[in-house]
């Protein structure tokens, strides 16, 4: 167990925004749930077809995200502008896997309306404040752990940004799926939504997906850490993320029955699976627990 003396806050997290959300479980004829390029709220359109335009948008949002990492909208736009080539690679990994292919066919979304018995899940959520307890509980299901994560931190599964700058519908859905699975990733890895936890998860996501925005988040975000936190990130979380990626690649090459690529996990169908069993199937060891000497606030 590692003790961190400085309290980290949710303030510099670059991966979520609580508030203005578009990607919900409604089904409007004029706009698919995964989003599409459309006019801004001000009524002016944002053309993204030219290379120069996309470069300008990328530079603007990169500058915004660096100066104010709480601007998850800027981070989201940057991810969409820089991600299409990598999203194509993710698409190839998904369509060549039976579970990934089924996900692309079903296009499930993560929302309160689609999560099985969501209200009951939150109501009955155990108060697992210490994630170490989750690691050793053989009876704890993935759904229970996920519900506890949401309840403890006050998160809402509806609160994810829409996709606006990816024109290909399939790639747009993959980007949305990646965003909406973020709390699933927290649950399966045991990483808390603290600054260090988010950066550790971003390294894990980068090795999994190769998305440029994940690399940008974990490198730029680490610049705001103090020396002690830098050492924890470099000496604990980064090696863990690299090791997990290596183990999952080994599992993928040795078994045709498993889907170690996290985008190929149908999390909604794993809610009743004991989380320890799911982690064993994925050859995934939870991240080391890092506890502050004071209460750690959510990022």
Order of alpha helices (4+ residues) and beta strands (2+ residues): beta-alpha-alpha-alpha-alpha-alpha-alpha-alpha-alpha-alpha-alpha-alpha-alpha-alpha-beta
